[in-house]
Amino acid sequence: MTITEPGTGSQTFRGDLDVPAGLPRGIDLGRIANKEKAIAMYGRELVEKLTDHALLADDYAYAAMLDFKDKSNGASWRTFDQALEYGIDAIDEPTPGLVALFDQLDHIPDWVDFDQLYRGAVAFWRAGPIVPPVLAWGAIAGGFSMYSATRPVLFSGRLREQDKVGTRLIESFRYVVAAYTPGGMTRFEEGFRLTAKVRMIHAAVRHSLGRSDHWDWAGWGIPINNLDSMVTQAGQFGVKFTDAVQASGIRYSDRELEDIFALSRYVGYVIGVPEDILHTSYEDARRKTDLHTLIELPPDDLCRDVVHSIVEYSVENPPGDVEVLPGPVAKFMTNERRLKLAYGLLHSWIPAHVMDALGAEKTAWRHILPAISPVVTLADKIGRLLPHDDEKAAFTMLRQFNDAIKLPDGANKAMAVANPDEVHADIAANKGGMPVVTTQ
């Protein structure tokens, strides 16, 4: 598959660099379930198009990262950081891979309206204290209930070993919070910077996993592939986030939903999802997320390990000692009760069959949101009729969350997200204890 470079018309990147020959089509990979049902519901054309992207990934970032590996030129992570900070023109003799990457990054698609993205970020956060638990447990932890999303994170052990879960979780928070901050996705703001940085880390992880004897190509497809990257934005931080907020009693208007999904679409573009499979609207995001959910294998023991590790760690060690739960609730609860509440909330945000597969305890707290959501909805409706300042509410919530995840004083801002060399070392050492693949 060719990808046309923005503004040039040339077709350089195929999306399948380093993919071994002899693999089946995406629809026939081991990770794909219910394919005949999916074809019957969504049509063969869409199902084959999206599943083909399980064997395609972001070659813009990957080619730039390969330049870093080539010691005959001057490209490096430091070069990338300079281009990100000051623009590609600040680099003397940039490599072709870096030039092509920044040509794509700096290109603003004609569907981008930065005023709309700003409104989307305000809407994302204006729901108030419910946002942190939805983000931590419904979106991030819940996202790892997906079989496919879990595979790339297993090898480093960073979401299974308790001494590393906190670091990995806070890194995820920093990126998501920055990307979904009002104004954060303009070119030289922190949201754009961290999104592009995470994109390059994904390329480095893809390189490491693609050379591992433990990566199951025929089962899983290409590491950090386009299909899963698309649904991270359309689903994990889109449909599943907004559904969880609304299940809690807060209602988004049609305009707010379109604004939120316009923002998640542009975050997806900057992180490297090809435009031809990016969601185009709220309805399109839901359709693609539902399709992705249908073709997912059920959660396995490894999914269970990751989900429970994230939930348990965030309850016992809230990031920056700032509670995920609203302060008045958390103050009077033991860790055991908080954990039961967390799983109770997840029962309202994640389908019952997934929660059963995860072996999640059916605590009495699972009845709390169904009981109180009508009251929350009524209060929200009244609040929308009275004078209100959504922007102020959003920034108040953001200040609290950013206090929890800020870098230590004096720390290099490169520490905001994962160090790719450390992640590579953990993958190479197979810290996650994944078995060797005997057949491909």
TIKOLLO-300887 format. One record per residue (C-alpha): x, y, z; residue number from 1. Coordinates in steps of 0.02 Angstrom, whole numbers, plus 50000, padded with zeros to 5 digits. Example, Ala and Ser with C-alpha at 12.3 -4.5 7.8 and 13.67 -1.06 7.14 Angstrom:
2
ATOM     c1     c2     c3   nr
ATOM  50615  49775  50390    1
ATOM  50684  49947  50357    2
This chain:
440
ATOM     c1     c2     c3   nr
ATOM  50000  50000  50000    1
ATOM  50070  50169  49952    2
ATOM  50050  50326  50054    3
ATOM  50056  50493  49964    4
ATOM  50167  50622  50047    5
ATOM  50071  50783  50086    6
ATOM  50112  50923  49966    7
ATOM  50227  50819  49856    8
ATOM  50122  50690  49766    9
ATOM  50264  50564  49780   10
ATOM  50225  50389  49841   11
ATOM  50370  50333  49948   12
ATOM  50305  50246  50103   13
ATOM  50210  50084  50089   14
ATOM  50163  50057  50271   15
ATOM  50239  49884  50279   16
ATOM  50426  49911  50302   17
ATOM  50507  49758  50382   18
ATOM  50350  49652  50374   19
ATOM  50405  49473  50333   20
ATOM  50344  49390  50173   21
ATOM  50220  49248  50172   22
ATOM  50093  49317  50297   23
ATOM  49905  49300  50266   24
ATOM  49796  49450  50230   25
ATOM  49744  49549  50382   26
ATOM  49573  49469  50390   27
ATOM  49654  49297  50407   28
ATOM  49772  49340  50549   29
ATOM  49751  49239  50708   30
ATOM  49693  49393  50805   31
ATOM  49537  49417  50698   32
ATOM  49375  49344  50768   33
ATOM  49198  49338  50698   34
ATOM  49253  49386  50524   35
ATOM  49101  49313  50434   36
ATOM  48984  49401  50555   37
ATOM  49082  49562  50531   38
ATOM  49067  49548  50341   39
ATOM  48880  49517  50356   40
ATOM  48858  49669  50468   41
ATOM  48980  49795  50393   42
ATOM  49016  49733  50217   43
ATOM  49170  49647  50149   44
ATOM  49248  49806  50081   45
ATOM  49258  49896  50249   46
ATOM  49307  49740  50347   47
ATOM  49449  49696  50227   48
ATOM  49507  49876  50216   49
ATOM  49522  49896  50405   50
ATOM  49594  49723  50440   51
ATOM  49724  49747  50302   52
ATOM  49788  49889  50412   53
ATOM  49833  49762  50546   54
ATOM  49983  49730  50431   55
ATOM  50015  49913  50393   56
ATOM  50091  50045  50507   57
ATOM  50165  50219  50512   58
ATOM  50313  50214  50393   59
ATOM  50342  50402  50404   60
ATOM  50398  50387  50584   61
ATOM  50477  50216  50555   62
ATOM  50586  50277  50411   63
ATOM  50643  50426  50516   64
ATOM  50682  50309  50660   65
ATOM  50784  50198  50543   66
ATOM  50886  50353  50500   67
ATOM  50929  50365  50686   68
ATOM  50997  50187  50678   69
ATOM  51109  50230  50530   70
ATOM  51269  50299  50606   71
ATOM  51328  50363  50436   72
ATOM  51215  50515  50451   73
ATOM  51183  50642  50588   74
ATOM  51003  50597  50627   75
ATOM  50962  50556  50808   76
ATOM  50828  50573  50940   77
ATOM  50906  50741  50981   78
ATOM  50887  50796  50799   79
ATOM  50705  50746  50804   80
ATOM  50678  50844  50965   81
ATOM  50758  50998  50887   82
ATOM  50648  50986  50732   83
ATOM  50496  50963  50843   84
ATOM  50543  51114  50949   85
ATOM  50600  51234  50812   86
ATOM  50542  51161  50646   87
ATOM  50631  51055  50516   88
ATOM  50716  51210  50441   89
ATOM  50818  51223  50601   90
ATOM  50909  51061  50555   91
ATOM  51064  51066  50445   92
ATOM  51055  50930  50312   93
ATOM  50908  50831  50383   94
ATOM  50890  50653  50320   95
ATOM  50755  50609  50191   96
ATOM  50658  50511  50322   97
ATOM  50654  50658  50441   98
ATOM  50605  50779  50302   99
ATOM  50460  50668  50247  100
ATOM  50401  50645  50427  101
ATOM  50396  50831  50461  102
ATOM  50316  50867  50293  103
ATOM  50174  50755  50351  104
ATOM  50173  50822  50530  105
ATOM  50173  51004  50476  106
ATOM  50037  50979  50346  107
ATOM  49868  51034  50415  108
ATOM  49725  50939  50330  109
ATOM  49585  51048  50264  110
ATOM  49462  50968  50386  111
ATOM  49554  51038  50538  112
ATOM  49470  51186  50625  113
ATOM  49573  51236  50777  114
ATOM  49427  51330  50854  115
ATOM  49329  51168  50848  116
ATOM  49474  51070  50924  117
ATOM  49480  51197  51066  118
ATOM  49294  51174  51097  119
ATOM  49317  50986  51093  120
ATOM  49450  50993  51227  121
ATOM  49341  51104  51336  122
ATOM  49196  50981  51316  123
ATOM  49312  50835  51357  124
ATOM  49356  50908  51528  125
ATOM  49202  51010  51575  126
ATOM  49117  50853  51646  127
ATOM  49222  50880  51803  128
ATOM  49271  50752  51936  129
ATOM  49207  50602  51838  130
ATOM  49340  50629  51703  131
ATOM  49494  50565  51798  132
ATOM  49418  50396  51846  133
ATOM  49344  50375  51672  134
ATOM  49512  50416  51594  135
ATOM  49613  50305  51712  136
ATOM  49499  50156  51725  137
ATOM  49373  50164  51583  138
ATOM  49489  50224  51443  139
ATOM  49667  50173  51489  140
ATOM  49641  50018  51598  141
ATOM  49485  49969  51500  142
ATOM  49579  49991  51337  143
ATOM  49697  49853  51388  144
ATOM  49551  49732  51403  145
ATOM  49568  49723  51214  146
ATOM  49674  49574  51160  147
ATOM  49759  49667  51017  148
ATOM  49798  49826  51116  149
ATOM  49884  49724  51251  150
ATOM  50008  49627  51142  151
ATOM  50138  49765  51113  152
ATOM  50147  49817  51296  153
ATOM  50177  49642  51364  154
ATOM  50359  49622  51314  155
ATOM  50433  49760  51419  156
ATOM  50340  49708  51576  157
ATOM  50306  49891  51614  158
ATOM  50120  49863  51642  159
ATOM  50136  49698  51733  160
ATOM  50274  49737  51858  161
ATOM  50209  49842  52002  162
ATOM  50370  49942  52019  163
ATOM  50350  50005  51839  164
ATOM  50162  50022  51820  165
ATOM  50158  50195  51901  166
ATOM  50289  50268  51783  167
ATOM  50202  50197  51629  168
ATOM  50031  50257  51688  169
ATOM  50089  50435  51723  170
ATOM  50176  50442  51553  171
ATOM  50010  50395  51471  172
ATOM  49918  50527  51572  173
ATOM  50043  50663  51522  174
ATOM  50023  50629  51337  175
ATOM  49832  50614  51340  176
ATOM  49806  50764  51454  177
ATOM  49921  50873  51348  178
ATOM  49841  50819  51184  179
ATOM  49666  50850  51251  180
ATOM  49706  51018  51332  181
ATOM  49619  51166  51247  182
ATOM  49743  51234  51119  183
ATOM  49864  51092  51153  184
ATOM  49869  51024  50976  185
ATOM  49930  51181  50888  186
ATOM  50101  51155  50811  187
ATOM  50219  51212  50949  188
ATOM  50113  51171  51101  189
ATOM  50142  51029  51223  190
ATOM  50001  50919  51160  191
ATOM  50069  50917  50983  192
ATOM  50247  50890  51046  193
ATOM  50204  50742  51157  194
ATOM  50090  50664  51025  195
ATOM  50231  50671  50897  196
ATOM  50353  50605  51029  197
ATOM  50240  50457  51070  198
ATOM  50227  50426  50882  199
ATOM  50415  50405  50871  200
ATOM  50418  50295  51027  201
ATOM  50289  50184  50940  202
ATOM  50407  50172  50790  203
ATOM  50550  50121  50905  204
ATOM  50441  49991  50993  205
ATOM  50387  49924  50823  206
ATOM  50570  49905  50774  207
ATOM  50613  49813  50935  208
ATOM  50462  49698  50931  209
ATOM  50483  49661  50746  210
ATOM  50653  49586  50784  211
ATOM  50596  49484  50933  212
ATOM  50581  49295  50925  213
ATOM  50430  49318  51038  214
ATOM  50324  49422  50918  215
ATOM  50188  49320  50831  216
ATOM  50173  49400  50659  217
ATOM  50043  49278  50591  218
ATOM  49941  49294  50749  219
ATOM  49950  49480  50784  220
ATOM  50007  49572  50627  221
ATOM  50129  49717  50631  222
ATOM  50170  49794  50801  223
ATOM  50082  49961  50834  224
ATOM  49981  49942  50675  225
ATOM  49863  50068  50594  226
ATOM  49705  49973  50640  227
ATOM  49741  49976  50826  228
ATOM  49810  50154  50822  229
ATOM  49651  50213  50737  230
ATOM  49537  50135  50868  231
ATOM  49642  50205  51011  232
ATOM  49583  50379  50960  233
ATOM  49412  50337  50889  234
ATOM  49371  50213  51027  235
ATOM  49479  50218  51182  236
ATOM  49485  50409  51198  237
ATOM  49329  50437  51093  238
ATOM  49178  50321  51097  239
ATOM  49222  50229  51257  240
ATOM  49270  50388  51349  241
ATOM  49113  50484  51300  242
ATOM  49001  50333  51330  243
ATOM  49072  50313  51506  244
ATOM  49049  50497  51547  245
ATOM  48870  50492  51485  246
ATOM  48834  50329  51578  247
ATOM  48885  50425  51733  248
ATOM  48746  50552  51704  249
ATOM  48833  50693  51610  250
ATOM  48759  50725  51438  251
ATOM  48856  50792  51290  252
ATOM  48766  50893  51158  253
ATOM  48778  50840  50975  254
ATOM  48896  50985  50944  255
ATOM  49007  50937  51091  256
ATOM  49021  50759  51025  257
ATOM  49068  50819  50851  258
ATOM  49197  50936  50928  259
ATOM  49274  50800  51038  260
ATOM  49286  50681  50892  261
ATOM  49361  50814  50779  262
ATOM  49497  50833  50911  263
ATOM  49527  50646  50926  264
ATOM  49534  50636  50736  265
ATOM  49675  50764  50728  266
ATOM  49767  50681  50872  267
ATOM  49754  50521  50769  268
ATOM  49825  50609  50616  269
ATOM  49974  50680  50712  270
ATOM  50010  50511  50791  271
ATOM  50020  50434  50619  272
ATOM  49852  50355  50574  273
ATOM  49824  50366  50385  274
ATOM  49683  50481  50335  275
ATOM  49595  50346  50235  276
ATOM  49550  50250  50394  277
ATOM  49539  50394  50520  278
ATOM  49364  50420  50585  279
ATOM  49277  50566  50502  280
ATOM  49139  50599  50629  281
ATOM  49062  50538  50791  282
ATOM  48952  50414  50695  283
ATOM  49100  50350  50593  284
ATOM  49205  50329  50751  285
ATOM  49067  50226  50832  286
ATOM  49047  50116  50678  287
ATOM  49233  50080  50666  288
ATOM  49249  50054  50853  289
ATOM  49102  49932  50854  290
ATOM  49180  49837  50708  291
ATOM  49349  49830  50795  292
ATOM  49264  49766  50953  293
ATOM  49173  49631  50855  294
ATOM  49333  49561  50777  295
ATOM  49430  49562  50941  296
ATOM  49477  49400  51026  297
ATOM  49414  49388  51206  298
ATOM  49528  49452  51345  299
ATOM  49654  49322  51402  300
ATOM  49757  49301  51560  301
ATOM  49882  49431  51499  302
ATOM  49744  49560  51476  303
ATOM  49682  49521  51650  304
ATOM  49857  49548  51723  305
ATOM  49875  49718  51640  306
ATOM  49701  49784  51682  307
ATOM  49711  49730  51863  308
ATOM  49887  49799  51881  309
ATOM  49834  49971  51820  310
ATOM  49675  49980  51925  311
ATOM  49758  49916  52083  312
ATOM  49910  50028  52066  313
ATOM  49808  50186  52031  314
ATOM  49699  50151  52183  315
ATOM  49843  50116  52302  316
ATOM  49965  50243  52230  317
ATOM  49866  50387  52154  318
ATOM  49977  50486  52033  319
ATOM  50068  50626  52122  320
ATOM  49969  50584  52279  321
ATOM  49818  50666  52196  322
ATOM  49669  50550  52201  323
ATOM  49590  50481  52043  324
ATOM  49427  50480  52140  325
ATOM  49350  50646  52195  326
ATOM  49433  50702  52357  327
ATOM  49280  50695  52471  328
ATOM  49247  50516  52414  329
ATOM  49427  50455  52427  330
ATOM  49461  50536  52595  331
ATOM  49344  50422  52691  332
ATOM  49381  50259  52600  333
ATOM  49512  50126  52632  334
ATOM  49612  50058  52485  335
ATOM  49506  49900  52489  336
ATOM  49345  50001  52472  337
ATOM  49418  50111  52337  338
ATOM  49466  49956  52238  339
ATOM  49290  49886  52255  340
ATOM  49221  50054  52198  341
ATOM  49339  50057  52048  342
ATOM  49280  49886  51991  343
ATOM  49101  49936  52025  344
ATOM  49120  50087  51909  345
ATOM  49202  49979  51775  346
ATOM  49047  49870  51774  347
ATOM  48951  50023  51712  348
ATOM  49081  50069  51581  349
ATOM  49137  49902  51508  350
ATOM  49022  49768  51435  351
ATOM  48973  49629  51556  352
ATOM  49049  49490  51450  353
ATOM  49217  49581  51450  354
ATOM  49212  49607  51638  355
ATOM  49171  49422  51659  356
ATOM  49319  49375  51548  357
ATOM  49430  49488  51652  358
ATOM  49374  49400  51810  359
ATOM  49325  49568  51887  360
ATOM  49239  49558  52054  361
ATOM  49054  49600  52050  362
ATOM  49057  49718  52197  363
ATOM  48902  49802  52268  364
ATOM  48970  49966  52200  365
ATOM  48921  49913  52024  366
ATOM  48747  49978  52066  367
ATOM  48806  50152  52114  368
ATOM  48808  50236  51943  369
ATOM  48639  50166  51885  370
ATOM  48568  50230  52050  371
ATOM  48640  50406  52047  372
ATOM  48653  50443  51861  373
ATOM  48472  50506  51847  374
ATOM  48509  50632  51986  375
ATOM  48673  50682  51901  376
ATOM  48582  50700  51735  377
ATOM  48449  50812  51812  378
ATOM  48581  50920  51897  379
ATOM  48678  50930  51733  380
ATOM  48522  50983  51636  381
ATOM  48483  51119  51763  382
ATOM  48664  51175  51762  383
ATOM  48662  51190  51572  384
ATOM  48509  51304  51583  385
ATOM  48591  51419  51711  386
ATOM  48740  51532  51675  387
ATOM  48895  51422  51664  388
ATOM  49077  51434  51611  389
ATOM  49133  51271  51530  390
ATOM  49306  51339  51492  391
ATOM  49336  51384  51674  392
ATOM  49272  51213  51730  393
ATOM  49387  51126  51606  394
ATOM  49542  51221  51658  395
ATOM  49502  51196  51843  396
ATOM  49496  51008  51814  397
ATOM  49654  51015  51709  398
ATOM  49752  51109  51843  399
ATOM  49710  50975  51970  400
ATOM  49759  50835  51853  401
ATOM  49917  50919  51793  402
ATOM  49973  50943  51973  403
ATOM  49963  50755  51992  404
ATOM  50068  50712  51840  405
ATOM  50191  50856  51825  406
ATOM  50376  50821  51805  407
ATOM  50485  50841  51959  408
ATOM  50565  51013  51978  409
ATOM  50718  51027  51868  410
ATOM  50678  50872  51765  411
ATOM  50713  50871  51579  412
ATOM  50549  50881  51483  413
ATOM  50607  50733  51379  414
ATOM  50561  50631  51534  415
ATOM  50376  50671  51509  416
ATOM  50353  50510  51410  417
ATOM  50449  50346  51396  418
ATOM  50634  50338  51357  419
ATOM  50642  50235  51195  420
ATOM  50813  50162  51238  421
ATOM  50749  50098  51405  422
ATOM  50593  50025  51325  423
ATOM  50701  49940  51192  424
ATOM  50813  49865  51326  425
ATOM  50663  49797  51420  426
ATOM  50589  49723  51260  427
ATOM  50756  49648  51208  428
ATOM  50771  49569  51380  429
ATOM  50589  49510  51367  430
ATOM  50552  49578  51540  431
ATOM  50372  49527  51513  432
ATOM  50420  49343  51500  433
ATOM  50333  49311  51332  434
ATOM  50359  49139  51255  435
ATOM  50460  49112  51096  436
ATOM  50352  49093  50940  437
ATOM  50391  48924  50864  438
ATOM  50291  48944  50702  439
ATOM  50254  49096  50596  440
